[in-house]
Amino acid sequence: MSQELPTQAIDPKIYALYDEYCHGDMDRREFLAKAAATVVGGMAMAQALFPRYANAQTISFTDARIKASYVKYASPGGSSGEMRGYLVQPVSTTVTKFPAVLVIHENRGLNPYIEDVARRLAAAGFLALAPDGLYPLGGYPGNDEEGKRLQDSLVPAKLQTDMLNGAVFLKNHPLSSGKLGVTGFCWGGGMTNALAAELGDNVQAGAPYYGVSAPADQVSKIKAELVLHFAETDPRINVTWPPFEGALKTQGVKAQAHFYAGTQHGFHNNSTPRFNQTAADLSWTRTLELFNRTLKT
């Protein structure tokens, strides 16, 4: 079946298997086999969930509003001491410095969807950097399954340091105004929360998408305003929110969570049938409102 299989045609059991495939030890072959054995037509449903990145581009590489390039920067304490990222700047004849936003990828490296998110932010007036956590292993390999395998092989603390160093590089970039926001998706959503704690008052805003909470003993360090986005059906992530919410309130952190009806984990990613146009658009409007209000003033 083609990638155009509508979201409502995919059985919830297949979504659950896909989530296990994306975040557990199940490989592609096992995922397809289990899907085929679970429901009639499960194989086709499973195949439809694999990303089609040609569908993900909303801002062209050649869009006149932006200028994109790949940059390298030092990453002491990271996986290899050096990192590479996708830097996208707005094109302006009057503005020389821009508010900055770090874009953190899912658990599979810097794929085309995340690069497009960086371009979307640049088109909205932000200096955006999307680091590739897989750079020390050769970079995003061109497919998500191999990307996940590579990311799983990295030392988590060193990978987090690589993301932190990306934030420091971006905040201090000559084109940066010095105000910094962070957004991320899935693994990157959890990393957004973690970096908000680690960076303290060096980051002004965070917009995590379906990410796990920051470590409980780190929440007191969060100074950024948070707007958090959750799918309605995402038990693995959503169970972490109530204690996180309580800790944020205790610490007086300004935070607002949104749960989007009828959505699955990954609803912002427009390369798979998990994509929900209404929820993606609304969540992105809220993310931009946060960044415009906290970073551009």
PLY file of the C-alpha trace (Angstrom):
ply
format ascii 1.0
element vertex 297
property float x
property float y
property float z
element edge 296
property int vertex1
property int vertex2
end_header
0.00 0.00 0.00
1.23 3.50 -0.74
2.36 6.12 1.73
-0.95 7.87 1.21
-2.71 5.38 3.50
-4.90 7.65 5.65
-4.20 7.91 9.37
-7.66 6.64 10.31
-6.98 3.42 8.36
-4.10 2.42 10.65
-5.05 0.21 13.57
-4.04 1.54 17.03
-2.21 -1.75 17.65
0.09 -0.94 14.75
0.78 2.53 16.17
1.71 0.88 19.45
4.07 -1.52 17.69
5.61 1.37 15.75
6.25 3.26 18.97
7.97 0.16 20.36
10.00 -0.15 17.14
11.08 3.51 17.31
11.98 3.52 20.99
12.87 -0.07 21.87
15.04 -2.90 20.63
12.72 -4.11 17.87
14.25 -3.97 14.39
12.43 -3.31 11.13
12.00 -6.99 10.25
10.52 -7.86 13.63
8.21 -4.83 13.50
6.84 -5.82 10.10
6.42 -9.44 11.14
4.56 -8.55 14.33
2.38 -6.04 12.47
1.44 -8.66 9.88
0.51 -11.10 12.64
-1.46 -8.57 14.69
-4.25 -7.40 12.36
-5.44 -8.06 8.83
-3.53 -5.70 6.57
-1.01 -4.99 9.33
1.97 -5.26 7.00
0.65 -2.47 4.75
-0.20 -0.31 7.76
3.29 -0.79 9.17
4.97 0.04 5.87
2.90 3.21 5.58
4.33 4.48 8.86
7.90 4.62 7.62
8.89 8.24 6.86
8.73 9.68 3.35
10.94 12.71 3.70
10.06 14.13 0.30
6.73 14.97 1.93
8.39 16.84 4.80
9.83 19.84 2.99
7.77 22.96 3.59
10.57 25.51 3.17
12.80 25.06 0.14
16.59 24.96 0.43
16.60 27.88 -2.00
13.95 29.99 -0.26
15.00 33.63 -0.63
14.18 34.38 3.01
16.92 32.13 4.41
20.54 31.09 4.03
21.57 27.61 5.15
24.94 25.95 5.64
26.59 23.13 7.57
28.96 24.28 10.28
31.43 22.58 12.58
32.24 23.62 16.12
34.14 22.36 19.14
32.35 20.06 21.56
34.60 19.40 24.56
33.42 16.45 26.59
31.19 15.20 23.80
31.38 12.06 21.71
34.40 13.15 19.68
35.27 16.73 20.61
33.79 18.16 17.43
30.24 18.59 16.18
28.49 19.48 12.95
25.13 21.15 12.59
22.74 22.69 10.11
22.75 26.47 10.60
19.98 28.49 8.98
19.84 32.27 9.18
17.23 34.76 8.08
18.17 36.98 5.16
17.81 40.64 6.06
19.22 43.93 4.78
18.49 45.72 8.05
18.92 43.23 10.90
22.39 41.95 11.76
21.63 39.83 14.85
18.77 37.41 15.38
17.22 35.57 18.32
18.45 31.99 18.26
16.70 28.63 18.52
18.38 25.24 18.93
16.48 22.42 17.18
17.09 18.95 18.63
16.37 15.88 16.55
14.63 12.63 17.41
16.52 9.46 18.37
17.90 8.93 14.86
20.02 11.92 13.95
19.60 14.97 11.77
17.06 13.80 9.20
15.43 15.97 6.49
12.35 16.69 8.62
14.44 18.29 11.37
16.39 20.31 8.81
13.06 21.59 7.49
12.04 22.63 11.00
15.24 24.69 11.21
14.37 26.36 7.91
10.85 27.09 9.17
12.31 28.89 12.17
14.73 30.91 10.03
11.86 31.93 7.76
10.12 33.19 10.91
13.10 35.37 11.82
15.23 33.13 14.05
18.82 31.98 13.74
18.37 28.19 13.94
20.91 25.45 14.55
20.07 21.74 14.28
23.03 19.68 15.55
23.61 16.18 14.23
24.36 13.99 17.22
25.55 11.27 14.82
28.33 13.40 13.34
31.03 11.63 15.41
29.89 8.38 13.72
29.76 9.82 10.21
26.49 11.75 10.44
22.88 10.89 9.70
23.17 7.79 7.49
20.22 8.49 5.20
17.69 6.19 6.86
16.11 6.28 10.28
16.65 2.66 11.26
20.42 2.88 10.86
20.29 6.33 12.46
18.58 4.91 15.53
21.11 2.09 15.75
23.96 4.59 15.62
22.41 6.90 18.20
21.79 3.98 20.55
25.52 3.20 20.39
26.54 6.62 21.73
27.18 7.36 25.40
24.06 9.32 26.49
25.93 11.79 28.69
28.37 12.63 25.89
25.53 13.01 23.39
23.78 15.40 25.77
27.04 17.36 26.08
27.15 17.63 22.29
23.67 19.18 22.33
24.67 21.51 25.17
27.74 22.63 23.24
25.52 23.30 20.25
23.44 25.63 22.42
26.56 27.43 23.64
27.90 27.76 20.09
24.59 29.13 18.85
24.08 31.57 21.73
27.55 33.02 21.16
27.38 33.03 17.35
28.16 36.44 15.75
24.67 36.47 14.22
22.94 35.73 17.55
21.30 38.41 19.66
22.21 36.39 22.73
18.64 35.29 23.44
18.17 31.55 23.13
15.24 29.17 22.78
15.25 25.40 22.44
12.82 23.03 20.77
13.02 19.33 20.09
11.02 16.27 19.17
10.74 12.87 20.87
14.28 12.31 22.23
14.88 15.94 21.39
11.83 16.93 23.41
13.29 15.28 26.49
16.63 16.89 25.69
14.90 20.28 25.49
13.69 19.81 29.06
17.11 18.59 30.20
18.96 21.50 28.59
16.50 24.00 30.04
17.66 22.76 33.42
21.33 22.53 32.54
21.46 25.95 30.88
19.49 27.74 33.59
19.07 31.44 32.84
21.11 31.10 29.64
17.97 29.93 27.85
14.80 32.00 27.79
12.26 29.57 26.32
11.71 25.89 25.61
9.12 24.15 23.43
9.49 20.38 23.82
7.37 18.06 21.70
6.37 14.76 23.36
9.52 14.64 25.47
10.19 13.05 28.85
10.56 15.29 31.86
13.80 16.76 33.13
15.45 14.87 36.01
13.56 15.67 39.21
16.65 16.97 40.98
17.32 19.40 38.11
13.91 21.07 37.79
14.82 23.82 40.26
17.45 25.05 37.78
14.92 25.76 35.00
14.49 29.48 34.40
13.07 29.32 30.86
9.38 29.62 30.09
8.10 26.30 28.74
5.32 25.47 26.33
5.04 21.68 26.19
3.27 19.69 23.50
1.87 16.18 24.05
-0.04 13.71 21.91
-3.31 12.40 23.29
-2.23 8.78 22.76
1.34 8.52 24.03
1.36 6.69 27.37
5.13 6.19 27.48
5.68 9.96 27.48
2.50 11.23 29.12
3.05 9.28 32.33
6.11 11.48 33.01
4.13 14.74 32.88
2.17 14.83 36.20
5.25 14.66 38.46
7.10 17.09 36.17
4.15 19.46 36.26
4.11 19.31 40.04
7.83 20.04 40.26
7.57 22.97 37.85
4.74 24.49 39.90
6.69 24.00 43.12
9.65 25.83 41.62
7.54 28.61 40.14
8.52 27.84 36.55
6.17 29.38 34.00
4.93 26.42 31.97
1.89 25.51 29.92
1.16 22.03 28.60
-1.08 21.22 25.65
-2.53 17.80 24.83
-3.78 17.45 21.25
-6.93 15.38 20.74
-6.79 12.49 18.31
-3.01 12.52 17.97
-0.20 9.98 18.21
3.41 10.46 19.29
5.14 12.24 16.42
2.11 14.20 15.25
4.24 17.18 14.18
6.35 15.09 11.79
4.75 15.51 8.38
6.62 12.62 6.77
4.43 9.82 8.18
0.69 9.15 8.69
1.12 9.99 12.38
1.14 13.60 11.20
-1.92 15.57 12.26
-2.22 18.81 10.30
-4.52 20.58 12.75
-2.45 19.72 15.81
0.85 20.39 14.06
-0.29 23.83 12.92
-1.72 24.78 16.30
1.31 23.57 18.21
3.65 25.40 15.85
1.65 28.61 16.24
2.02 28.28 20.00
5.75 27.58 19.69
6.32 30.63 17.51
4.23 32.78 19.85
6.45 31.71 22.74
9.67 32.41 20.86
8.44 35.70 19.42
7.39 36.92 22.85
10.42 35.79 24.84
13.26 36.08 22.32
12.41 39.02 20.08
11.73 41.62 22.75
0 1
1 2
2 3
3 4
4 5
5 6
6 7
7 8
8 9
9 10
10 11
11 12
12 13
13 14
14 15
15 16
16 17
17 18
18 19
19 20
20 21
21 22
22 23
23 24
24 25
25 26
26 27
27 28
28 29
29 30
30 31
31 32
32 33
33 34
34 35
35 36
36 37
37 38
38 39
39 40
40 41
41 42
42 43
43 44
44 45
45 46
46 47
47 48
48 49
49 50
50 51
51 52
52 53
53 54
54 55
55 56
56 57
57 58
58 59
59 60
60 61
61 62
62 63
63 64
64 65
65 66
66 67
67 68
68 69
69 70
70 71
71 72
72 73
73 74
74 75
75 76
76 77
77 78
78 79
79 80
80 81
81 82
82 83
83 84
84 85
85 86
86 87
87 88
88 89
89 90
90 91
91 92
92 93
93 94
94 95
95 96
96 97
97 98
98 99
99 100
100 101
101 102
102 103
103 104
104 105
105 106
106 107
107 108
108 109
109 110
110 111
111 112
112 113
113 114
114 115
115 116
116 117
117 118
118 119
119 120
120 121
121 122
122 123
123 124
124 125
125 126
126 127
127 128
128 129
129 130
130 131
131 132
132 133
133 134
134 135
135 136
136 137
137 138
138 139
139 140
140 141
141 142
142 143
143 144
144 145
145 146
146 147
147 148
148 149
149 150
150 151
151 152
152 153
153 154
154 155
155 156
156 157
157 158
158 159
159 160
160 161
161 162
162 163
163 164
164 165
165 166
166 167
167 168
168 169
169 170
170 171
171 172
172 173
173 174
174 175
175 176
176 177
177 178
178 179
179 180
180 181
181 182
182 183
183 184
184 185
185 186
186 187
187 188
188 189
189 190
190 191
191 192
192 193
193 194
194 195
195 196
196 197
197 198
198 199
199 200
200 201
201 202
202 203
203 204
204 205
205 206
206 207
207 208
208 209
209 210
210 211
211 212
212 213
213 214
214 215
215 216
216 217
217 218
218 219
219 220
220 221
221 222
222 223
223 224
224 225
225 226
226 227
227 228
228 229
229 230
230 231
231 232
232 233
233 234
234 235
235 236
236 237
237 238
238 239
239 240
240 241
241 242
242 243
243 244
244 245
245 246
246 247
247 248
248 249
249 250
250 251
251 252
252 253
253 254
254 255
255 256
256 257
257 258
258 259
259 260
260 261
261 262
262 263
263 264
264 265
265 266
266 267
267 268
268 269
269 270
270 271
271 272
272 273
273 274
274 275
275 276
276 277
277 278
278 279
279 280
280 281
281 282
282 283
283 284
284 285
285 286
286 287
287 288
288 289
289 290
290 291
291 292
292 293
293 294
294 295
295 296
